[in-house]
Amino acid sequence: MDKLDTTDKNQDQDPTAVSRKRDHIDLAFQSQISRLQLDNRFYYEPLLAAHPQAGSLPEFQFLGHQMKAPLWVSSMTGGTDWAGTINHNLAKACQEFGFGMGLGSCRALLYSDEHLNDFDVRDLIGEDLPLYANLGIAQLEEVLENGQIQLVVDLLDKLRASGLIIHVNPLQEWLQPEGDRFKKPPLDTIKTVLDLLNAPVIVKEVGQGFGLNSLRELLKLPLAAVDFAANGGTNFARLELLRSESEKQDLFGALAQVGHSASDMVTMTNQLIDELGSERQCNQIIISGGVGNFLDGYYLTKKVGLPAIYGQASGFLKHARGEYPELQRYVAGQIRGLELANAYLRVRS
């Protein structure tokens, strides 16, 4: 930082010098480390790189696609009034910056094309990036029970989707006033879908994550990826509980507080990599749930022992409901932050 004075012999060459140095004085006390929480997750290495050029993140393969940024639009619901605007803006951002997208629940499209335009974003995202449809365990259990797996095939075809996300949400369904009840363990439904559906499959939770035994079973399956959807972001079990009557909130409120953080799940994943060895078939991870900013994403993707990207839902949602330039600025800032982190930060072991 420049010295805290208001004189500068080179003011003629730097017309901002006076105002900048006044800012330094005004803000110096706010910038004291004792007033801030130091981020001890990284070694800061200021000597080893020049300022990174825009677009300097290395491209990489993920989900069978070439990607430019380790981001993922986590599946979210925009509601019928907002879904079209949100999905179209997000698809534009994916195309511009080179990352993939999971659509919100496509349940309505299984039996009707009334809302197809809200989800039909393949032309906007382009042919070369991953775009995944999304259905819940309850819908898939019903489809399988009725021998209607072709409905899922047709859904992927009309969305020109790269594959299917299955969201697992037993607590959300239990706490939802209109919730469904599972007749079988979700693992059984997932295995049947993998047997019948000739398309890549991702499995995710909805805001509480997976425990060690569930994560073990998922990593043993030939999934395209596991999406953590860990506790720390939008918790859909808690969201549904808040829609319930007060008596139900009092009875079951504690259930909405259980789960696993993304950091906890990274630790479990690394443990299971060693434990499972050649028994592991899933080789990619989407880290989501409580990933508040690019530093969280950078840290967690570097910490996990499998190829990984990080997903956000609420961060994107906040900026995707209006005009596209607002979302564009947000995403550009995330990527610029990743470029700086990649240049100057190393994750502590």
VOPAGU-2260 file (C-alpha; in pm, 1 decimal, decimal comma):
REM VOPAGU-2260
SITE   aa  ch    i         X         Y         Z
SITE  MET   A    0       0,0       0,0       0,0
SITE  ASP   A    1     122,3     356,4     -63,7
SITE  LYS   A    2     245,7     556,0     235,9
SITE  LEU   A    3     -30,2     745,2     415,1
SITE  ASP   A    4      54,6    1101,7     314,2
SITE  THR   A    5    -113,5    1359,6      98,1
SITE  THR   A    6     189,1    1481,7     -92,3
SITE  ASP   A    7     309,0    1340,7    -418,4
SITE  LYS   A    8     584,7    1482,4    -632,3
SITE  ASN   A    9     434,8    1308,3    -931,1
SITE  GLN   A   10      81,0    1445,3    -901,4
SITE  ASP   A   11      98,2    1590,1   -1249,6
SITE  GLN   A   12     147,0    1239,0   -1384,4
SITE  ASP   A   13    -119,9    1095,5   -1152,7
SITE  PRO   A   14    -426,2    1322,7   -1125,3
SITE  THR   A   15    -595,9    1076,6    -888,7
SITE  ALA   A   16    -315,3    1091,4    -632,2
SITE  VAL   A   17    -471,9    1338,4    -389,6
SITE  SER   A   18    -815,6    1175,9    -376,0
SITE  ARG   A   19    -661,2     829,2    -359,7
SITE  LYS   A   20    -437,3     917,4     -66,8
SITE  ARG   A   21    -725,6    1080,1     118,5
SITE  ASP   A   22    -914,4     752,6      71,5
SITE  HIS   A   23    -612,7     570,8     216,2
SITE  ILE   A   24    -626,2     783,0     528,8
SITE  ASP   A   25   -1002,8     755,0     567,9
SITE  LEU   A   26   -1003,0     377,5     516,5
SITE  ALA   A   27    -680,3     284,9     693,7
SITE  PHE   A   28    -840,1     216,5    1028,9
SITE  GLN   A   29   -1111,1       1,4     870,6
SITE  SER   A   30    -841,3    -204,1     700,5
SITE  GLN   A   31    -659,0    -307,3    1017,9
SITE  ILE   A   32    -625,0    -684,1    1031,8
SITE  SER   A   33    -743,9    -689,0    1392,7
SITE  ARG   A   34   -1080,8    -568,1    1265,3
SITE  LEU   A   35   -1100,3    -831,3     993,1
SITE  GLN   A   36   -1103,7   -1209,3     995,9
SITE  LEU   A   37    -786,8   -1337,8     833,7
SITE  ASP   A   38    -844,1   -1615,6     579,9
SITE  ASN   A   39    -601,3   -1887,4     683,4
SITE  ARG   A   40    -697,0   -2136,3     411,4
SITE  PHE   A   41    -425,3   -2012,7     175,2
SITE  TYR   A   42     -60,4   -1930,3     139,4
SITE  TYR   A   43     -43,8   -1589,2     -25,3
SITE  GLU   A   44     243,4   -1583,3    -276,0
SITE  PRO   A   45     282,1   -1227,2    -412,2
SITE  LEU   A   46     620,6   -1280,9    -581,4
SITE  LEU   A   47     549,3   -1564,6    -819,5
SITE  ALA   A   48     315,2   -1426,7   -1085,4
SITE  ALA   A   49     235,2   -1114,7   -1280,5
SITE  HIS   A   50    -118,5    -981,4   -1276,6
SITE  PRO   A   51    -318,6   -1240,4   -1471,3
SITE  GLN   A   52    -462,7   -1148,8   -1806,6
SITE  ALA   A   53    -838,2   -1170,8   -1849,0
SITE  GLY   A   54    -924,3   -1512,8   -1985,0
SITE  SER   A   55    -614,3   -1675,3   -1836,0
SITE  LEU   A   56    -788,4   -1965,1   -1662,6
SITE  PRO   A   57    -684,6   -2289,3   -1831,0
SITE  GLU   A   58    -957,0   -2472,8   -2022,1
SITE  PHE   A   59   -1039,4   -2824,3   -1904,3
SITE  GLN   A   60   -1261,9   -3123,4   -1971,2
SITE  PHE   A   61   -1558,4   -3187,0   -1741,2
SITE  LEU   A   62   -1869,2   -3397,8   -1801,0
SITE  GLY   A   63   -1726,2   -3472,4   -2143,4
SITE  HIS   A   64   -1727,1   -3105,1   -2247,0
SITE  GLN   A   65   -1458,6   -2840,6   -2286,4
SITE  MET   A   66   -1510,0   -2571,4   -2023,1
SITE  LYS   A   67   -1342,0   -2236,6   -1964,4
SITE  ALA   A   68   -1435,8   -2174,0   -1600,3
SITE  PRO   A   69   -1487,9   -2416,1   -1308,5
SITE  LEU   A   70   -1838,3   -2287,1   -1240,8
SITE  TRP   A   71   -2175,8   -2458,5   -1250,3
SITE  VAL   A   72   -2526,2   -2318,5   -1237,9
SITE  SER   A   73   -2680,9   -2532,6    -965,7
SITE  SER   A   74   -3038,4   -2636,9   -1029,5
SITE  MET   A   75   -3284,7   -2385,5    -890,3
SITE  THR   A   76   -3650,1   -2296,2    -916,4
SITE  GLY   A   77   -3742,8   -1954,4   -1045,1
SITE  GLY   A   78   -4118,3   -2002,4   -1029,1
SITE  THR   A   79   -4346,8   -1974,5   -1330,2
SITE  ASP   A   80   -4325,5   -1593,8   -1334,6
SITE  TRP   A   81   -3945,6   -1588,1   -1334,8
SITE  ALA   A   82   -3825,9   -1919,9   -1477,8
SITE  GLY   A   83   -3800,3   -1804,9   -1838,2
SITE  THR   A   84   -3604,0   -1487,9   -1763,2
SITE  ILE   A   85   -3375,3   -1662,7   -1514,2
SITE  ASN   A   86   -3297,7   -1964,9   -1730,9
SITE  HIS   A   87   -3239,5   -1756,9   -2043,6
SITE  ASN   A   88   -3005,9   -1516,0   -1865,2
SITE  LEU   A   89   -2812,3   -1800,1   -1705,0
SITE  ALA   A   90   -2775,6   -1983,3   -2035,4
SITE  LYS   A   91   -2636,7   -1666,8   -2196,6
SITE  ALA   A   92   -2381,0   -1635,8   -1916,7
SITE  CYS   A   93   -2278,2   -1999,1   -1955,6
SITE  GLN   A   94   -2222,9   -1948,8   -2326,7
SITE  GLU   A   95   -2029,4   -1624,3   -2283,9
SITE  PHE   A   96   -1800,7   -1746,7   -2006,2
SITE  GLY   A   97   -1779,5   -2117,5   -2084,7
SITE  PHE   A   98   -1940,7   -2316,7   -1804,5
SITE  GLY   A   99   -2234,0   -2554,1   -1757,1
SITE  MET   A  100   -2585,4   -2550,3   -1621,3
SITE  GLY   A  101   -2833,3   -2765,3   -1437,2
SITE  LEU   A  102   -3195,2   -2671,7   -1495,1
SITE  GLY   A  103   -3447,0   -2647,4   -1214,0
SITE  SER   A  104   -3701,8   -2922,9   -1169,8
SITE  CYS   A  105   -3840,2   -3025,9   -1507,5
SITE  ARG   A  106   -4131,0   -3218,9   -1355,6
SITE  ALA   A  107   -4387,4   -3004,3   -1537,5
SITE  LEU   A  108   -4237,4   -3100,7   -1873,3
SITE  LEU   A  109   -4284,9   -3474,4   -1826,0
SITE  TYR   A  110   -4650,3   -3459,3   -1924,6
SITE  SER   A  111   -4692,1   -3118,2   -2091,3
SITE  ASP   A  112   -4496,3   -2875,7   -2307,8
SITE  GLU   A  113   -4681,5   -2572,2   -2171,9
SITE  HIS   A  114   -4369,3   -2435,6   -1999,6
SITE  LEU   A  115   -4113,5   -2572,7   -2245,8
SITE  ASN   A  116   -4003,9   -2227,9   -2361,6
SITE  ASP   A  117   -3896,8   -2142,0   -2005,7
SITE  PHE   A  118   -3648,8   -2432,5   -2003,8
SITE  ASP   A  119   -3555,5   -2462,4   -2372,6
SITE  VAL   A  120   -3218,1   -2285,3   -2361,9
SITE  ARG   A  121   -2995,3   -2509,9   -2573,0
SITE  ASP   A  122   -2971,7   -2252,5   -2851,7
SITE  LEU   A  123   -2859,4   -1991,0   -2597,5
SITE  ILE   A  124   -2600,2   -2201,7   -2417,4
SITE  GLY   A  125   -2475,2   -2356,6   -2742,4
SITE  GLU   A  126   -2408,2   -2713,4   -2842,6
SITE  ASP   A  127   -2067,1   -2749,1   -2678,1
SITE  LEU   A  128   -2146,6   -2692,0   -2308,8
SITE  PRO   A  129   -2319,3   -2924,5   -2060,3
SITE  LEU   A  130   -2690,4   -2864,2   -2000,2
SITE  TYR   A  131   -2867,5   -3106,6   -1765,7
SITE  ALA   A  132   -3237,9   -3162,5   -1709,0
SITE  ASN   A  133   -3351,7   -3228,4   -1353,3
SITE  LEU   A  134   -3607,1   -3460,9   -1194,4
SITE  GLY   A  135   -3673,1   -3564,5    -835,8
SITE  ILE   A  136   -3667,1   -3914,2    -691,5
SITE  ALA   A  137   -4044,6   -3907,5    -638,1
SITE  GLN   A  138   -4113,9   -3839,2   -1006,3
SITE  LEU   A  139   -3868,9   -4105,0   -1119,0
SITE  GLU   A  140   -4012,6   -4361,0    -879,0
SITE  GLU   A  141   -4357,1   -4295,2   -1028,4
SITE  VAL   A  142   -4227,9   -4309,7   -1385,3
SITE  LEU   A  143   -4056,2   -4643,1   -1320,4
SITE  GLU   A  144   -4357,1   -4786,3   -1139,9
SITE  ASN   A  145   -4572,3   -4706,2   -1443,8
SITE  GLY   A  146   -4316,9   -4836,3   -1694,4
SITE  GLN   A  147   -4281,3   -4488,9   -1848,1
SITE  ILE   A  148   -3904,6   -4436,7   -1867,9
SITE  GLN   A  149   -3965,4   -4317,7   -2226,1
SITE  LEU   A  150   -4106,5   -3997,7   -2074,2
SITE  VAL   A  151   -3760,2   -3921,9   -1937,8
SITE  VAL   A  152   -3597,2   -4003,5   -2271,1
SITE  ASP   A  153   -3843,6   -3769,0   -2443,9
SITE  LEU   A  154   -3772,3   -3496,1   -2186,7
SITE  LEU   A  155   -3399,2   -3509,9   -2257,5
SITE  ASP   A  156   -3465,5   -3507,2   -2631,3
SITE  LYS   A  157   -3691,8   -3203,0   -2635,0
SITE  LEU   A  158   -3452,7   -3006,6   -2412,7
SITE  ARG   A  159   -3153,7   -3137,3   -2610,9
SITE  ALA   A  160   -3004,0   -3202,0   -2267,1
SITE  SER   A  161   -2662,5   -3356,2   -2209,3
SITE  GLY   A  162   -2800,3   -3576,8   -1933,6
SITE  LEU   A  163   -3018,8   -3596,3   -1624,8
SITE  ILE   A  164   -2978,3   -3465,2   -1271,2
SITE  ILE   A  165   -3161,5   -3667,2   -1008,2
SITE  HIS   A  166   -3231,0   -3469,1    -693,9
SITE  VAL   A  167   -3263,7   -3662,0    -370,0
SITE  ASN   A  168   -3485,9   -3488,9    -114,3
SITE  PRO   A  169   -3652,0   -3712,2     146,8
SITE  LEU   A  170   -3660,5   -3448,3     420,3
SITE  GLN   A  171   -3786,4   -3179,7     182,3
SITE  GLU   A  172   -4070,7   -3406,6      68,5
SITE  TRP   A  173   -4154,5   -3503,7     426,9
SITE  LEU   A  174   -4170,8   -3141,7     542,0
SITE  GLN   A  175   -4342,4   -3007,7     230,5
SITE  PRO   A  176   -4717,3   -2961,9     285,5
SITE  GLU   A  177   -4784,0   -3118,5     -56,9
SITE  GLY   A  178   -4487,3   -3355,8     -41,3
SITE  ASP   A  179   -4463,1   -3704,4    -190,7
SITE  ARG   A  180   -4371,9   -4020,4       0,7
SITE  PHE   A  181   -4100,3   -4253,9    -125,2
SITE  LYS   A  182   -4191,9   -4620,4    -151,8
SITE  LYS   A  183   -3833,0   -4734,1    -208,4
SITE  PRO   A  184   -3489,0   -4620,1     -94,1
SITE  PRO   A  185   -3364,6   -4354,8    -339,7
SITE  LEU   A  186   -3054,6   -4564,8    -408,2
SITE  ASP   A  187   -3273,0   -4837,1    -561,7
SITE  THR   A  188   -3443,3   -4584,3    -790,8
SITE  ILE   A  189   -3109,7   -4436,3    -897,0
SITE  LYS   A  190   -2969,7   -4778,3    -984,8
SITE  THR   A  191   -3276,4   -4862,6   -1194,5
SITE  VAL   A  192   -3253,9   -4533,5   -1383,4
SITE  LEU   A  193   -2885,9   -4602,4   -1457,3
SITE  ASP   A  194   -2980,2   -4942,8   -1594,9
SITE  LEU   A  195   -3258,3   -4809,2   -1819,4
SITE  LEU   A  196   -3144,2   -4464,1   -1927,5
SITE  ASN   A  197   -2872,0   -4433,9   -2188,6
SITE  ALA   A  198   -2758,1   -4089,2   -2079,0
SITE  PRO   A  199   -2516,7   -3938,2   -1823,1
SITE  VAL   A  200   -2663,9   -3899,8   -1473,5
SITE  ILE   A  201   -2571,4   -3661,0   -1191,3
SITE  VAL   A  202   -2711,1   -3710,7    -840,8
SITE  LYS   A  203   -2754,4   -3417,3    -604,7
SITE  GLU   A  204   -2912,7   -3336,2    -272,1
SITE  VAL   A  205   -3117,7   -3020,5    -213,7
SITE  GLY   A  206   -2931,3   -2833,2      56,9
SITE  GLN   A  207   -2834,8   -3078,0     330,9
SITE  GLY   A  208   -2570,3   -3285,9     156,8
SITE  PHE   A  209   -2485,4   -3656,0     185,0
SITE  GLY   A  210   -2346,0   -3849,6     479,8
SITE  LEU   A  211   -2051,8   -4087,1     455,7
SITE  ASN   A  212   -2247,0   -4403,2     373,6
SITE  SER   A  213   -2467,2   -4237,2     111,2
SITE  LEU   A  214   -2165,0   -4073,6     -47,9
SITE  ARG   A  215   -1986,6   -4408,7     -52,8
SITE  GLU   A  216   -2274,6   -4571,6    -240,4
SITE  LEU   A  217   -2290,3   -4288,0    -493,7
SITE  LEU   A  218   -1918,0   -4298,6    -567,4
SITE  LYS   A  219   -1950,7   -4670,4    -640,6
SITE  LEU   A  220   -2201,6   -4599,5    -919,4
SITE  PRO   A  221   -2116,8   -4505,5   -1282,3
SITE  LEU   A  222   -2240,9   -4149,5   -1236,4
SITE  ALA   A  223   -2123,1   -3854,6   -1443,3
SITE  ALA   A  224   -2081,6   -3661,3   -1117,6
SITE  VAL   A  225   -2204,0   -3621,6    -762,3
SITE  ASP   A  226   -2331,9   -3273,5    -676,8
SITE  PHE   A  227   -2295,9   -3211,9    -302,0
SITE  ALA   A  228   -2577,4   -2954,6    -256,1
SITE  ALA   A  229   -2442,3   -2935,5      97,6
SITE  ASN   A  230   -2577,9   -2759,6     402,6
SITE  GLY   A  231   -2489,6   -2392,9     403,3
SITE  GLY   A  232   -2675,2   -2266,1      96,8
SITE  THR   A  233   -3047,4   -2277,8      29,1
SITE  ASN   A  234   -3191,1   -2553,7     249,4
SITE  PHE   A  235   -3509,4   -2672,5      81,4
SITE  ALA   A  236   -3616,4   -2881,3     380,9
SITE  ARG   A  237   -3613,5   -2565,8     592,4
SITE  LEU   A  238   -3779,4   -2369,8     311,8
SITE  GLU   A  239   -4068,5   -2616,5     298,6
SITE  LEU   A  240   -4096,6   -2623,4     677,0
SITE  LEU   A  241   -4143,8   -2247,8     676,9
SITE  ARG   A  242   -4444,5   -2300,3     448,2
SITE  SER   A  243   -4604,4   -2533,7     703,8
SITE  GLU   A  244   -4828,0   -2461,5     999,7
SITE  SER   A  245   -4657,1   -2351,8    1321,0
SITE  GLU   A  246   -4724,1   -2683,2    1499,4
SITE  LYS   A  247   -4532,2   -2873,9    1231,8
SITE  GLN   A  248   -4250,5   -2620,6    1250,1
SITE  ASP   A  249   -4222,4   -2677,2    1624,7
SITE  LEU   A  250   -4229,6   -3056,1    1589,3
SITE  PHE   A  251   -3986,1   -3101,3    1300,7
SITE  GLY   A  252   -3773,0   -2785,8    1301,5
SITE  ALA   A  253   -3467,8   -2975,0    1425,8
SITE  LEU   A  254   -3470,7   -3196,1    1114,9
SITE  ALA   A  255   -3399,0   -2897,2     893,8
SITE  GLN   A  256   -3076,8   -2835,6    1087,1
SITE  VAL   A  257   -2908,8   -3169,8    1010,5
SITE  GLY   A  258   -2671,5   -3221,6     722,0
SITE  HIS   A  259   -2313,4   -3178,0     608,7
SITE  SER   A  260   -2113,5   -2878,0     494,7
SITE  ALA   A  261   -1927,9   -2873,1     164,9
SITE  SER   A  262   -1599,0   -2877,9     354,8
SITE  ASP   A  263   -1714,5   -3183,3     553,2
SITE  MET   A  264   -1810,8   -3359,0     230,3
SITE  VAL   A  265   -1474,2   -3282,1      71,6
SITE  THR   A  266   -1308,6   -3454,6     366,6
SITE  MET   A  267   -1542,2   -3753,9     334,2
SITE  THR   A  268   -1482,4   -3774,2     -41,0
SITE  ASN   A  269   -1106,1   -3779,9       4,7
SITE  GLN   A  270   -1142,9   -4053,5     265,6
SITE  LEU   A  271   -1360,1   -4258,2      29,3
SITE  ILE   A  272   -1119,8   -4219,1    -263,0
SITE  ASP   A  273    -859,5   -4403,5     -57,2
SITE  GLU   A  274   -1108,2   -4651,5      85,1
SITE  LEU   A  275   -1283,4   -4752,2    -237,5
SITE  GLY   A  276    -986,0   -4773,0    -470,9
SITE  SER   A  277   -1086,3   -4944,1    -795,7
SITE  GLU   A  278   -1440,1   -4993,8    -664,1
SITE  ARG   A  279   -1509,3   -4625,3    -724,0
SITE  GLN   A  280   -1675,6   -4553,5   -1060,9
SITE  CYS   A  281   -1774,1   -4186,7   -1022,8
SITE  ASN   A  282   -1481,3   -3959,3   -1103,1
SITE  GLN   A  283   -1615,4   -3602,2   -1090,9
SITE  ILE   A  284   -1757,6   -3374,8    -822,2
SITE  ILE   A  285   -1970,2   -3061,3    -826,4
SITE  ILE   A  286   -1918,1   -2877,3    -497,6
SITE  SER   A  287   -2222,8   -2673,4    -404,7
SITE  GLY   A  288   -2402,3   -2560,5     -92,4
SITE  GLY   A  289   -2264,6   -2265,5     100,0
SITE  VAL   A  290   -2015,3   -2167,2    -169,9
SITE  GLY   A  291   -2050,0   -1796,5    -113,5
SITE  ASN   A  292   -1778,1   -1660,8    -340,5
SITE  PHE   A  293   -1490,5   -1748,4    -570,3
SITE  LEU   A  294   -1247,4   -1800,7    -280,6
SITE  ASP   A  295   -1473,6   -2069,6    -133,2
SITE  GLY   A  296   -1501,0   -2233,6    -474,0
SITE  TYR   A  297   -1128,2   -2211,8    -543,0
SITE  TYR   A  298   -1039,4   -2357,3    -203,4
SITE  LEU   A  299   -1283,5   -2650,0    -213,0
SITE  THR   A  300   -1213,0   -2753,1    -572,2
SITE  LYS   A  301    -838,7   -2754,9    -500,2
SITE  LYS   A  302    -889,8   -2945,2    -175,2
SITE  VAL   A  303   -1094,2   -3235,6    -310,8
SITE  GLY   A  304    -906,8   -3526,8    -464,6
SITE  LEU   A  305   -1120,7   -3560,3    -779,8
SITE  PRO   A  306   -1174,4   -3327,4   -1077,1
SITE  ALA   A  307   -1422,0   -3070,8    -949,5
SITE  ILE   A  308   -1609,4   -2754,4   -1028,5
SITE  TYR   A  309   -1819,8   -2547,0    -791,7
SITE  GLY   A  310   -2186,0   -2464,5    -818,6
SITE  GLN   A  311   -2392,3   -2171,7    -703,7
SITE  ALA   A  312   -2766,5   -2119,3    -696,2
SITE  SER   A  313   -2863,0   -1816,5    -487,3
SITE  GLY   A  314   -2560,8   -1615,3    -601,8
SITE  PHE   A  315   -2666,1   -1653,5    -964,2
SITE  LEU   A  316   -3036,0   -1623,5    -886,6
SITE  LYS   A  317   -2991,3   -1286,3    -720,0
SITE  HIS   A  318   -2851,1   -1138,1   -1040,6
SITE  ALA   A  319   -3044,0   -1335,0   -1304,0
SITE  ARG   A  320   -3396,5   -1199,9   -1252,8
SITE  GLY   A  321   -3345,1    -868,8   -1431,3
SITE  GLU   A  322   -3151,0    -748,8   -1730,5
SITE  TYR   A  323   -2863,6    -965,7   -1851,2
SITE  PRO   A  324   -2583,1    -707,8   -1795,8
SITE  GLU   A  325   -2630,8    -734,6   -1418,0
SITE  LEU   A  326   -2564,9   -1109,3   -1428,6
SITE  GLN   A  327   -2285,3   -1057,2   -1679,1
SITE  ARG   A  328   -2101,5    -823,9   -1437,7
SITE  TYR   A  329   -2144,6   -1067,4   -1150,0
SITE  VAL   A  330   -2007,2   -1365,3   -1342,1
SITE  ALA   A  331   -1719,5   -1162,4   -1484,0
SITE  GLY   A  332   -1625,9   -1064,5   -1128,7
SITE  GLN   A  333   -1633,7   -1426,3   -1012,6
SITE  ILE   A  334   -1405,0   -1533,1   -1294,1
SITE  ARG   A  335   -1167,3   -1240,7   -1242,4
SITE  GLY   A  336   -1143,8   -1339,8    -877,1
SITE  LEU   A  337   -1061,0   -1696,5    -974,6
SITE  GLU   A  338    -786,5   -1570,8   -1203,0
SITE  LEU   A  339    -632,2   -1372,4    -917,6
SITE  ALA   A  340    -663,6   -1666,4    -678,4
SITE  ASN   A  341    -501,1   -1896,3    -931,7
SITE  ALA   A  342    -210,5   -1655,6    -966,8
SITE  TYR   A  343    -142,7   -1568,6    -602,8
SITE  LEU   A  344    -298,4   -1823,5    -367,5
SITE  ARG   A  345    -199,6   -2177,7    -280,7
SITE  VAL   A  346    -421,2   -2397,6     -66,0
SITE  ARG   A  347    -273,4   -2502,7     267,9
SITE  SER   A  348    -257,4   -2879,3     311,9
